[in-house]
Amino acid sequence: MTDNLNTHTPASSYNAFSLAEAKQLWDRLQIHYTPKHNSWLNIAECELSVLSRQATYRRIPSKEALTQHVTAWQTERNSQHATIDWRFTAKDACIKLKRLYPIIQK
């Protein structure tokens, strides 16, 4: 997963690597660009926050133990059909981000 910076394109790798090396690297990658409005990314960040508060808030001794904790948490969360309660509305955005919205004179 990557953002939409111009440095995250195949062409940008030719500045750092030879043509053959850059092509070989890009052939090995599977790129997933984030959408322009990032709503799914915000939801993913919310889920990661829940995960860190509910399952990984303490020191976990090994990678295997971490995998077990996360898998158990994920199974429980999925069985509950947990959803995100998105509370930030367009009206809220107009208030909070008013400097970004044009003022229309009538």
Buried (B, 14 or more C-beta within 10 A) or exposed (E): EEEEEEEEBEEEBBEEEEEEEBBEEBEEEEEEEEEEEEEEEEEBEEBEEBBEEEBBEEEBEEEEEEEEBBEEBEEEBEEEEEEEEEEEEEEEEEEEEEEEEEEEEE
